[in-house]
């Protein structure tokens, strides 16, 4: 179900109506390009596997895109995960990307809001994400939405070759 609205908190309005909808297989190339714009690395095989896992497969997996008549502006990917390490079911956001030209116009917030709508409908009451602590752009974005440190600590260990 597509949702169309304009965010009123945007510093500058985005021309035209922005629509949030479920991703389609035909969106793959644009997602690869948007991600490469952000990361500097083109990962078509990775995104193809994410599309196979998330697009149209199950009611607890969501891959959404923001678009207007001129094309795609951004995307967000998430799913409902349950019971890992004693955690109640919660919504997890795994990726978000907004084209550089569309940033600061509320597109990311619109994607996040719609993802939260889907999570609520799936019955969860928490949304979580994980990101690199030095990624100030994404950290600032999620904090501006009210997200803060949660009850879990990520641990890691390098593996010898």
N, C-alpha and C positions, 0 to 999 in steps of 0.2 A: 504494500500500500504506500503510495507516494504521499509526501507531505509537502505543502508549499506555503512558505511564509517568509517574511523579511524580518531580520533581527533589528530591533530598534536601538540597541546599545552600540551599534557599529559607529566608529568614528566617521566613516564615509560610507554612504550607501552603495551597494553593489548594483549596477544597472541591471534591470530585468528581474524577473521572478526567479528565485533559486528554489530548486526542487530537490528533496532528499528521497532517494529510492534505493531499492535493493540492487546490488551490482548484477550485471549480466556478463556472460562469457565474452561478449564483444567489447567490454570495458578493459580487458586485460592490457592491451598495448598502452592505453592512456595511464593506467595505474603504474605500469613499469616506467613510463616516462616521468610521471610525477615523483615517484620514489627516487629515480636517478637524479632528478633536479635537486632533491634534498640531500641525498647521500653521496652523489658523485659516482655511484656505481650502478650499472645496469644489471638487474638480476631477473631476467625473464623466466628462467627455470624455477626460481624460488617462488615468484608470484604466480606462475602457472600452478604449482602445487598448492598454494594458498587458495587459489580460485577453486581447485578441485575439492579442497577440504571444506570451504566456507560457502560457496555460491550455490544456493538452492538445495542444499543437502539435508539440513535438519533444522527444526524449529528453535534450537538453542545456539545456533551459530549465525552470525550476522556480518555481512560485508555490504556496507552502504556507500553510496556516492552522492556528492552534491553536484548539481548541474544546472545550467540555464541553457537557453537556446544556442548560445555560441559554443557550448561544450562542457566537459567535466571540469569542476573547480577543485575537487578534493575527494578524499575517501577516508573511511574508518573501518576497522576490523575488530570484532570481539566475539566472545562466546560466554556461555554460562558454564562455570566450572564448579564442582562440588566436592567437598570433603577432603581435599588434599591437606595433610598435616593438621587435621582437626578444624579446618575452616568450614563454616556453613556455606551453602551455595552462594556464589557471588558472580557478578558480571566482570569479565576481564577484557580490557582493551589492549590489543596487541600491536596495533599500528594505526597511525593517523598521518595524513599528508594533505596539504593544501598548496595549490600552485602559488608561487611567489607573488604573482600579480593580484591574487585574490586574498592575500593575507591582510589582517587588520580590518576586515569587513564583516566579521562574525561568522564566516563559513565553518571554521573549526568548532565554534560553539554550537552552531546549528547541527553539525554532525554528532557532536557529543550529546546534545539534548535528545536527538532522535534515538541514539544508541541507548540512552537511559530509559526512554519510553519502552523500547523493546525489552530491555532487561526487566523492568517492572512488570510488563505483561508476562514474562517468563517466571515471575514469582520471586525474584531476588531483591534484596534491600541494600546491597552494597555494590559499589563499582570500584574496581582496582586496576592498576596498571603498574608496569615496571619500566624504568628507563635509566639510562646512564646518568650518574650524578653530575657529570660535567656538561650535559646537554641542556644548557640554559634556556634555549628557545622552547623546547617541549616542557621543561620543568616549569617555566613561567606560565606557559599556557595552562597546564593542568592545575597549577596553584591558583590561577585567576578564576578557575571554575569552582574552587572550594575544596579541591583535593589536598590531602596532607599525608604525612607519614602514617602508615598503618601499623598493625600489630605484629607483622612478620619481618624478619631480617633475612636478607639474601646472603647466602654464604657461597663461596666458590673455592676451587682448587685447580691449579694447572695440572695437566696430564703430560707425562713424558711421552715423546713420540714412540 
